[in-house]
Amino acid sequence: MAIDERSEKNISTLNPKLQPLARKLIETATERGIHVKIICGNRTYAEQDELYAQGRTKPGSIVTKAKGGQSMHNVGCAFDVGIFSADGK
């Protein structure tokens, strides 16, 4: 099974031990008719701080409780999954 380019790019930023698990998640979901993509993997502290500011000092809804250095994304041990329709949207 081929993994989409976006997911593979994000998976490649993860801890090597987590990478096969992320791929297995996509494979298992696909087998069950669920179209998923890995939409985010490793984040820099600055990227995490930008997300933390959202809904606090910047417009938008709060999306995280973790500042840079407090998120498992900062060490490649977390990823975000998006669920998409069959046409990828």
Biopython code that builds the backbone (N, CA, C, O; Angstrom):
import numpy as np
from Bio.PDB.StructureBuilder import StructureBuilder

atoms = [
    (1, "MET", "N", (0.843, -1.185, 0.000)),
    (1, "MET", "CA", (0.000, 0.000, 0.000)),
    (1, "MET", "C", (0.881, 1.239, 0.000)),
    (1, "MET", "O", (1.796, 1.354, 0.816)),
    (2, "ALA", "N", (0.612, 2.155, -0.902)),
    (2, "ALA", "CA", (1.373, 3.401, -0.972)),
    (2, "ALA", "C", (0.801, 4.417, 0.012)),
    (2, "ALA", "O", (-0.413, 4.583, 0.131)),
    (3, "ILE", "N", (1.696, 5.081, 0.703)),
    (3, "ILE", "CA", (1.299, 6.137, 1.634)),
    (3, "ILE", "C", (1.463, 7.462, 0.906)),
    (3, "ILE", "O", (2.450, 7.663, 0.197)),
    (4, "ASP", "N", (0.510, 8.364, 1.074)),
    (4, "ASP", "CA", (0.553, 9.639, 0.364)),
    (4, "ASP", "C", (1.805, 10.436, 0.758)),
    (4, "ASP", "O", (2.373, 10.250, 1.834)),
    (5, "GLU", "N", (2.203, 11.308, -0.133)),
    (5, "GLU", "CA", (3.443, 12.079, 0.024)),
    (5, "GLU", "C", (3.454, 12.929, 1.292)),
    (5, "GLU", "O", (4.463, 12.985, 1.994)),
    (6, "ARG", "N", (2.338, 13.589, 1.584)),
    (6, "ARG", "CA", (2.263, 14.445, 2.775)),
    (6, "ARG", "C", (2.475, 13.625, 4.044)),
    (6, "ARG", "O", (3.249, 14.010, 4.920)),
    (7, "SER", "N", (1.780, 12.494, 4.133)),
    (7, "SER", "CA", (1.922, 11.644, 5.311)),
    (7, "SER", "C", (3.348, 11.139, 5.449)),
    (7, "SER", "O", (3.928, 11.186, 6.533)),
    (8, "GLU", "N", (3.906, 10.660, 4.360)),
    (8, "GLU", "CA", (5.271, 10.120, 4.409)),
    (8, "GLU", "C", (6.277, 11.185, 4.824)),
    (8, "GLU", "O", (7.204, 10.900, 5.583)),
    (9, "LYS", "N", (6.103, 12.402, 4.337)),
    (9, "LYS", "CA", (6.999, 13.499, 4.722)),
    (9, "LYS", "C", (6.911, 13.735, 6.239)),
    (9, "LYS", "O", (7.936, 13.899, 6.900)),
    (10, "ASN", "N", (5.709, 13.753, 6.781)),
    (10, "ASN", "CA", (5.532, 13.971, 8.215)),
    (10, "ASN", "C", (6.013, 12.772, 9.034)),
    (10, "ASN", "O", (6.592, 12.947, 10.106)),
    (11, "ILE", "N", (5.780, 11.574, 8.542)),
    (11, "ILE", "CA", (6.253, 10.375, 9.237)),
    (11, "ILE", "C", (7.773, 10.382, 9.328)),
    (11, "ILE", "O", (8.337, 9.954, 10.335)),
    (12, "SER", "N", (8.431, 10.861, 8.290)),
    (12, "SER", "CA", (9.900, 10.864, 8.280)),
    (12, "SER", "C", (10.502, 11.768, 9.351)),
    (12, "SER", "O", (11.693, 11.662, 9.647)),
    (13, "THR", "N", (9.697, 12.660, 9.940)),
    (13, "THR", "CA", (10.198, 13.550, 10.997)),
    (13, "THR", "C", (10.080, 12.919, 12.380)),
    (13, "THR", "O", (10.582, 13.468, 13.361)),
    (14, "LEU", "N", (9.419, 11.768, 12.458)),
    (14, "LEU", "CA", (9.158, 11.132, 13.744)),
    (14, "LEU", "C", (10.336, 10.283, 14.210)),
    (14, "LEU", "O", (11.216, 9.926, 13.426)),
    (15, "ASN", "N", (10.330, 9.970, 15.495)),
    (15, "ASN", "CA", (11.280, 9.034, 16.062)),
    (15, "ASN", "C", (11.216, 7.747, 15.242)),
    (15, "ASN", "O", (10.121, 7.272, 14.941)),
    (16, "PRO", "N", (12.354, 7.177, 14.878)),
    (16, "PRO", "CA", (12.349, 5.969, 14.042)),
    (16, "PRO", "C", (11.505, 4.819, 14.590)),
    (16, "PRO", "O", (10.963, 4.038, 13.808)),
    (17, "LYS", "N", (11.382, 4.697, 15.900)),
    (17, "LYS", "CA", (10.565, 3.626, 16.475)),
    (17, "LYS", "C", (9.071, 3.876, 16.289)),
    (17, "LYS", "O", (8.279, 2.933, 16.305)),
    (18, "LEU", "N", (8.681, 5.130, 16.115)),
    (18, "LEU", "CA", (7.272, 5.478, 15.933)),
    (18, "LEU", "C", (6.842, 5.413, 14.465)),
    (18, "LEU", "O", (5.661, 5.229, 14.171)),
    (19, "GLN", "N", (7.781, 5.561, 13.563)),
    (19, "GLN", "CA", (7.450, 5.602, 12.136)),
    (19, "GLN", "C", (6.662, 4.389, 11.649)),
    (19, "GLN", "O", (5.656, 4.573, 10.964)),
    (20, "PRO", "N", (7.068, 3.156, 11.968)),
    (20, "PRO", "CA", (6.265, 2.021, 11.481)),
    (20, "PRO", "C", (4.865, 1.975, 12.084)),
    (20, "PRO", "O", (3.937, 1.471, 11.451)),
    (21, "LEU", "N", (4.705, 2.490, 13.284)),
    (21, "LEU", "CA", (3.374, 2.520, 13.905)),
    (21, "LEU", "C", (2.457, 3.504, 13.186)),
    (21, "LEU", "O", (1.270, 3.234, 13.008)),
    (22, "ALA", "N", (3.005, 4.639, 12.775)),
    (22, "ALA", "CA", (2.207, 5.618, 12.022)),
    (22, "ALA", "C", (1.785, 5.037, 10.674)),
    (22, "ALA", "O", (0.648, 5.218, 10.237)),
    (23, "ARG", "N", (2.713, 4.339, 10.024)),
    (23, "ARG", "CA", (2.378, 3.703, 8.745)),
    (23, "ARG", "C", (1.315, 2.614, 8.942)),
    (23, "ARG", "O", (0.411, 2.473, 8.119)),
    (24, "LYS", "N", (1.422, 1.860, 10.012)),
    (24, "LYS", "CA", (0.449, 0.804, 10.301)),
    (24, "LYS", "C", (-0.940, 1.390, 10.561)),
    (24, "LYS", "O", (-1.951, 0.803, 10.175)),
    (25, "LEU", "N", (-0.980, 2.545, 11.213)),
    (25, "LEU", "CA", (-2.258, 3.220, 11.446)),
    (25, "LEU", "C", (-2.926, 3.550, 10.115)),
    (25, "LEU", "O", (-4.118, 3.298, 9.941)),
    (26, "ILE", "N", (-2.171, 4.109, 9.183)),
    (26, "ILE", "CA", (-2.728, 4.433, 7.864)),
    (26, "ILE", "C", (-3.202, 3.162, 7.167)),
    (26, "ILE", "O", (-4.294, 3.127, 6.601)),
    (27, "GLU", "N", (-2.386, 2.133, 7.211)),
    (27, "GLU", "CA", (-2.725, 0.863, 6.564)),
    (27, "GLU", "C", (-4.009, 0.265, 7.147)),
    (27, "GLU", "O", (-4.902, -0.147, 6.407)),
    (28, "THR", "N", (-4.091, 0.225, 8.457)),
    (28, "THR", "CA", (-5.263, -0.355, 9.128)),
    (28, "THR", "C", (-6.521, 0.465, 8.848)),
    (28, "THR", "O", (-7.587, -0.090, 8.581)),
    (29, "ALA", "N", (-6.387, 1.789, 8.911)),
    (29, "ALA", "CA", (-7.538, 2.650, 8.626)),
    (29, "ALA", "C", (-8.009, 2.447, 7.188)),
    (29, "ALA", "O", (-9.208, 2.335, 6.932)),
    (30, "THR", "N", (-7.070, 2.399, 6.260)),
    (30, "THR", "CA", (-7.413, 2.216, 4.844)),
    (30, "THR", "C", (-8.143, 0.893, 4.633)),
    (30, "THR", "O", (-9.123, 0.834, 3.890)),
    (31, "GLU", "N", (-7.669, -0.160, 5.280)),
    (31, "GLU", "CA", (-8.331, -1.476, 5.176)),
    (31, "GLU", "C", (-9.770, -1.421, 5.659)),
    (31, "GLU", "O", (-10.608, -2.213, 5.227)),
    (32, "ARG", "N", (-10.055, -0.488, 6.551)),
    (32, "ARG", "CA", (-11.405, -0.353, 7.103)),
    (32, "ARG", "C", (-12.216, 0.736, 6.401)),
    (32, "ARG", "O", (-13.307, 1.097, 6.842)),
    (33, "GLY", "N", (-11.661, 1.253, 5.298)),
    (33, "GLY", "CA", (-12.381, 2.247, 4.510)),
    (33, "GLY", "C", (-12.297, 3.662, 5.054)),
    (33, "GLY", "O", (-13.098, 4.519, 4.682)),
    (34, "ILE", "N", (-11.335, 3.914, 5.928)),
    (34, "ILE", "CA", (-11.168, 5.248, 6.508)),
    (34, "ILE", "C", (-9.929, 5.877, 5.879)),
    (34, "ILE", "O", (-8.835, 5.315, 5.941)),
    (35, "HIS", "N", (-10.111, 7.042, 5.277)),
    (35, "HIS", "CA", (-9.013, 7.715, 4.585)),
    (35, "HIS", "C", (-8.355, 8.708, 5.545)),
    (35, "HIS", "O", (-8.918, 9.760, 5.848)),
    (36, "VAL", "N", (-7.154, 8.360, 6.020)),
    (36, "VAL", "CA", (-6.452, 9.225, 6.955)),
    (36, "VAL", "C", (-5.103, 9.658, 6.385)),
    (36, "VAL", "O", (-4.527, 8.999, 5.519)),
    (37, "LYS", "N", (-4.625, 10.780, 6.897)),
    (37, "LYS", "CA", (-3.289, 11.277, 6.575)),
    (37, "LYS", "C", (-2.637, 11.738, 7.867)),
    (37, "LYS", "O", (-3.312, 12.197, 8.788)),
    (38, "ILE", "N", (-1.326, 11.613, 7.924)),
    (38, "ILE", "CA", (-0.557, 12.176, 9.024)),
    (38, "ILE", "C", (-0.308, 13.628, 8.626)),
    (38, "ILE", "O", (0.448, 13.895, 7.692)),
    (39, "ILE", "N", (-0.936, 14.558, 9.325)),
    (39, "ILE", "CA", (-0.890, 15.955, 8.904)),
    (39, "ILE", "C", (0.167, 16.775, 9.632)),
    (39, "ILE", "O", (0.442, 17.912, 9.251)),
    (40, "CYS", "N", (0.759, 16.207, 10.675)),
    (40, "CYS", "CA", (1.832, 16.900, 11.385)),
    (40, "CYS", "C", (2.642, 15.877, 12.162)),
    (40, "CYS", "O", (2.095, 14.938, 12.741)),
    (41, "GLY", "N", (3.933, 16.069, 12.167)),
    (41, "GLY", "CA", (4.816, 15.205, 12.945)),
    (41, "GLY", "C", (5.614, 16.060, 13.918)),
    (41, "GLY", "O", (5.050, 16.734, 14.780)),
    (42, "ASN", "N", (6.920, 16.022, 13.769)),
    (42, "ASN", "CA", (7.801, 16.798, 14.634)),
    (42, "ASN", "C", (7.560, 18.299, 14.435)),
    (42, "ASN", "O", (7.340, 18.758, 13.314)),
    (43, "ARG", "N", (7.603, 19.048, 15.526)),
    (43, "ARG", "CA", (7.475, 20.507, 15.481)),
    (43, "ARG", "C", (8.653, 21.132, 16.211)),
    (43, "ARG", "O", (9.145, 20.592, 17.201)),
    (44, "THR", "N", (9.097, 22.273, 15.711)),
    (44, "THR", "CA", (10.102, 23.043, 16.430)),
    (44, "THR", "C", (9.438, 23.694, 17.633)),
    (44, "THR", "O", (8.212, 23.757, 17.717)),
    (45, "TYR", "N", (10.248, 24.174, 18.557)),
    (45, "TYR", "CA", (9.695, 24.893, 19.704)),
    (45, "TYR", "C", (8.931, 26.122, 19.218)),
    (45, "TYR", "O", (7.863, 26.442, 19.741)),
    (46, "ALA", "N", (9.479, 26.810, 18.216)),
    (46, "ALA", "CA", (8.818, 28.007, 17.685)),
    (46, "ALA", "C", (7.455, 27.666, 17.086)),
    (46, "ALA", "O", (6.486, 28.394, 17.304)),
    (47, "GLU", "N", (7.369, 26.574, 16.338)),
    (47, "GLU", "CA", (6.085, 26.154, 15.768)),
    (47, "GLU", "C", (5.089, 25.814, 16.878)),
    (47, "GLU", "O", (3.906, 26.139, 16.780)),
    (48, "GLN", "N", (5.576, 25.160, 17.930)),
    (48, "GLN", "CA", (4.699, 24.815, 19.044)),
    (48, "GLN", "C", (4.231, 26.078, 19.763)),
    (48, "GLN", "O", (3.065, 26.179, 20.142)),
    (49, "ASP", "N", (5.124, 27.031, 19.949)),
    (49, "ASP", "CA", (4.747, 28.291, 20.600)),
    (49, "ASP", "C", (3.713, 29.060, 19.780)),
    (49, "ASP", "O", (2.831, 29.704, 20.347)),
    (50, "GLU", "N", (3.812, 28.998, 18.455)),
    (50, "GLU", "CA", (2.811, 29.639, 17.587)),
    (50, "GLU", "C", (1.439, 29.007, 17.803)),
    (50, "GLU", "O", (0.433, 29.710, 17.903)),
    (51, "LEU", "N", (1.405, 27.683, 17.874)),
    (51, "LEU", "CA", (0.132, 27.006, 18.125)),
    (51, "LEU", "C", (-0.398, 27.329, 19.515)),
    (51, "LEU", "O", (-1.602, 27.508, 19.700)),
    (52, "TYR", "N", (0.500, 27.404, 20.490)),
    (52, "TYR", "CA", (0.087, 27.728, 21.861)),
    (52, "TYR", "C", (-0.515, 29.132, 21.936)),
    (52, "TYR", "O", (-1.452, 29.362, 22.700)),
    (53, "ALA", "N", (0.011, 30.059, 21.157)),
    (53, "ALA", "CA", (-0.482, 31.444, 21.162)),
    (53, "ALA", "C", (-1.893, 31.547, 20.588)),
    (53, "ALA", "O", (-2.648, 32.454, 20.938)),
    (54, "GLN", "N", (-2.243, 30.610, 19.702)),
    (54, "GLN", "CA", (-3.569, 30.635, 19.076)),
    (54, "GLN", "C", (-4.644, 30.517, 20.152)),
    (54, "GLN", "O", (-4.629, 29.596, 20.969)),
    (55, "GLY", "N", (-5.567, 31.457, 20.133)),
    (55, "GLY", "CA", (-6.659, 31.473, 21.102)),
    (55, "GLY", "C", (-6.283, 32.154, 22.408)),
    (55, "GLY", "O", (-7.116, 32.310, 23.301)),
    (56, "ARG", "N", (-5.035, 32.555, 22.511)),
    (56, "ARG", "CA", (-4.582, 33.271, 23.701)),
    (56, "ARG", "C", (-4.171, 34.683, 23.295)),
    (56, "ARG", "O", (-4.908, 35.639, 23.536)),
    (57, "THR", "N", (-3.016, 34.816, 22.688)),
    (57, "THR", "CA", (-2.544, 36.137, 22.252)),
    (57, "THR", "C", (-2.750, 36.356, 20.763)),
    (57, "THR", "O", (-2.487, 37.446, 20.256)),
    (58, "LYS", "N", (-3.218, 35.328, 20.052)),
    (58, "LYS", "CA", (-3.514, 35.415, 18.621)),
    (58, "LYS", "C", (-4.931, 34.914, 18.390)),
    (58, "LYS", "O", (-5.456, 34.131, 19.182)),
    (59, "PRO", "N", (-5.552, 35.366, 17.302)),
    (59, "PRO", "CA", (-6.930, 34.939, 17.020)),
    (59, "PRO", "C", (-7.041, 33.424, 16.822)),
    (59, "PRO", "O", (-6.075, 32.749, 16.464)),
    (60, "GLY", "N", (-8.220, 32.930, 17.060)),
    (60, "GLY", "CA", (-8.511, 31.524, 16.828)),
    (60, "GLY", "C", (-8.856, 30.790, 18.104)),
    (60, "GLY", "O", (-8.862, 31.360, 19.195)),
    (61, "SER", "N", (-9.141, 29.526, 17.944)),
    (61, "SER", "CA", (-9.473, 28.672, 19.078)),
    (61, "SER", "C", (-8.197, 28.064, 19.654)),
    (61, "SER", "O", (-7.224, 27.848, 18.932)),
    (62, "ILE", "N", (-8.208, 27.795, 20.938)),
    (62, "ILE", "CA", (-7.088, 27.118, 21.565)),
    (62, "ILE", "C", (-7.007, 25.699, 21.002)),
    (62, "ILE", "O", (-7.999, 24.971, 20.971)),
    (63, "VAL", "N", (-5.807, 25.322, 20.559)),
    (63, "VAL", "CA", (-5.620, 23.998, 19.973)),
    (63, "VAL", "C", (-4.628, 23.134, 20.744)),
    (63, "VAL", "O", (-4.518, 21.936, 20.482)),
    (64, "THR", "N", (-3.905, 23.728, 21.692)),
    (64, "THR", "CA", (-2.942, 22.956, 22.471)),
    (64, "THR", "C", (-2.760, 23.578, 23.850)),
    (64, "THR", "O", (-2.938, 24.782, 24.034)),
    (65, "LYS", "N", (-2.408, 22.750, 24.794)),
    (65, "LYS", "CA", (-2.090, 23.222, 26.138)),
    (65, "LYS", "C", (-0.584, 23.250, 26.364)),
    (65, "LYS", "O", (-0.120, 23.660, 27.428)),
    (66, "ALA", "N", (0.178, 22.814, 25.366)),
    (66, "ALA", "CA", (1.626, 22.665, 25.510)),
    (66, "ALA", "C", (2.388, 23.785, 24.804)),
    (66, "ALA", "O", (2.153, 24.071, 23.630)),
    (67, "LYS", "N", (3.291, 24.400, 25.529)),
    (67, "LYS", "CA", (4.217, 25.374, 24.951)),
    (67, "LYS", "C", (5.381, 24.606, 24.333)),
    (67, "LYS", "O", (5.523, 23.398, 24.523)),
    (68, "GLY", "N", (6.222, 25.348, 23.578)),
    (68, "GLY", "CA", (7.425, 24.739, 23.034)),
    (68, "GLY", "C", (8.248, 24.110, 24.144)),
    (68, "GLY", "O", (8.476, 24.729, 25.183)),
    (69, "GLY", "N", (8.694, 22.881, 23.925)),
    (69, "GLY", "CA", (9.454, 22.152, 24.922)),
    (69, "GLY", "C", (8.601, 21.286, 25.829)),
    (69, "GLY", "O", (9.127, 20.466, 26.581)),
    (70, "GLN", "N", (7.279, 21.462, 25.764)),
    (70, "GLN", "CA", (6.368, 20.681, 26.612)),
    (70, "GLN", "C", (5.569, 19.650, 25.813)),
    (70, "GLN", "O", (4.812, 18.864, 26.383)),
    (71, "SER", "N", (5.740, 19.658, 24.506)),
    (71, "SER", "CA", (4.951, 18.779, 23.648)),
    (71, "SER", "C", (5.780, 17.601, 23.159)),
    (71, "SER", "O", (6.967, 17.743, 22.865)),
    (72, "MET", "N", (5.153, 16.456, 23.075)),
    (72, "MET", "CA", (5.820, 15.281, 22.516)),
    (72, "MET", "C", (6.123, 15.472, 21.030)),
    (72, "MET", "O", (6.963, 14.770, 20.468)),
    (73, "HIS", "N", (5.429, 16.433, 20.393)),
    (73, "HIS", "CA", (5.743, 16.769, 19.002)),
    (73, "HIS", "C", (7.175, 17.290, 18.885)),
    (73, "HIS", "O", (7.825, 17.084, 17.860)),
    (74, "ASN", "N", (7.670, 17.958, 19.922)),
    (74, "ASN", "CA", (9.005, 18.559, 19.877)),
    (74, "ASN", "C", (10.130, 17.535, 19.872)),
    (74, "ASN", "O", (11.275, 17.865, 19.562)),
    (75, "VAL", "N", (9.811, 16.310, 20.209)),
    (75, "VAL", "CA", (10.835, 15.259, 20.205)),
    (75, "VAL", "C", (10.481, 14.121, 19.242)),
    (75, "VAL", "O", (11.062, 13.038, 19.311)),
    (76, "GLY", "N", (9.522, 14.378, 18.343)),
    (76, "GLY", "CA", (9.170, 13.400, 17.319)),
    (76, "GLY", "C", (8.402, 12.197, 17.830)),
    (76, "GLY", "O", (8.423, 11.134, 17.209)),
    (77, "CYS", "N", (7.721, 12.357, 18.967)),
    (77, "CYS", "CA", (6.988, 11.232, 19.560)),
    (77, "CYS", "C", (5.484, 11.449, 19.557)),
    (77, "CYS", "O", (4.765, 10.833, 20.344)),
    (78, "ALA", "N", (5.002, 12.322, 18.677)),
    (78, "ALA", "CA", (3.566, 12.558, 18.532)),
    (78, "ALA", "C", (3.289, 12.959, 17.092)),
    (78, "ALA", "O", (4.136, 13.544, 16.418)),
    (79, "PHE", "N", (2.093, 12.635, 16.638)),
    (79, "PHE", "CA", (1.682, 13.064, 15.304)),
    (79, "PHE", "C", (0.190, 13.315, 15.302)),
    (79, "PHE", "O", (-0.560, 12.745, 16.095)),
    (80, "ASP", "N", (-0.222, 14.181, 14.391)),
    (80, "ASP", "CA", (-1.639, 14.506, 14.235)),
    (80, "ASP", "C", (-2.185, 13.764, 13.023)),
    (80, "ASP", "O", (-1.513, 13.637, 12.000)),
    (81, "VAL", "N", (-3.401, 13.281, 13.154)),
    (81, "VAL", "CA", (-4.064, 12.528, 12.107)),
    (81, "VAL", "C", (-5.276, 13.305, 11.617)),
    (81, "VAL", "O", (-6.070, 13.805, 12.413)),
    (82, "GLY", "N", (-5.409, 13.402, 10.305)),
    (82, "GLY", "CA", (-6.595, 13.998, 9.704)),
    (82, "GLY", "C", (-7.407, 12.904, 9.022)),
    (82, "GLY", "O", (-6.854, 12.003, 8.392)),
    (83, "ILE", "N", (-8.713, 12.996, 9.155)),
    (83, "ILE", "CA", (-9.616, 12.045, 8.483)),
    (83, "ILE", "C", (-10.228, 12.770, 7.296)),
    (83, "ILE", "O", (-10.784, 13.859, 7.438)),
    (84, "PHE", "N", (-10.119, 12.159, 6.131)),
    (84, "PHE", "CA", (-10.533, 12.796, 4.886)),
    (84, "PHE", "C", (-11.591, 11.949, 4.183)),
    (84, "PHE", "O", (-11.741, 10.760, 4.462)),
    (85, "SER", "N", (-12.312, 12.578, 3.276)),
    (85, "SER", "CA", (-13.269, 11.839, 2.460)),
    (85, "SER", "C", (-12.490, 11.038, 1.419)),
    (85, "SER", "O", (-11.273, 11.182, 1.293)),
    (86, "ALA", "N", (-13.186, 10.217, 0.696)),
    (86, "ALA", "CA", (-12.536, 9.351, -0.286)),
    (86, "ALA", "C", (-11.765, 10.131, -1.346)),
    (86, "ALA", "O", (-10.796, 9.616, -1.904)),
    (87, "ASP", "N", (-12.180, 11.372, -1.634)),
    (87, "ASP", "CA", (-11.469, 12.153, -2.651)),
    (87, "ASP", "C", (-10.307, 12.945, -2.068)),
    (87, "ASP", "O", (-9.700, 13.751, -2.773)),
    (88, "GLY", "N", (-9.984, 12.732, -0.797)),
    (88, "GLY", "CA", (-8.815, 13.342, -0.171)),
    (88, "GLY", "C", (-9.020, 14.709, 0.403)),
    (88, "GLY", "O", (-8.056, 15.336, 0.841)),
    (89, "LYS", "N", (-10.260, 15.210, 0.421)),
    (89, "LYS", "CA", (-10.522, 16.567, 0.921)),
    (89, "LYS", "C", (-10.988, 16.549, 2.352)),
    (89, "LYS", "O", (-11.253, 17.604, 2.929)),
]
sb = StructureBuilder()
sb.init_structure("model")
sb.init_model(0)
sb.init_chain("A")
sb.init_seg("    ")
for serial, (resi, resn, name, xyz) in enumerate(atoms, 1):
    if name == "N":
        sb.init_residue(resn, " ", resi, " ")
    sb.init_atom(name, np.array(xyz, "f"), 0.0, 1.0, " ", f" {name:<3s}", serial, name[0])
structure = sb.get_structure()
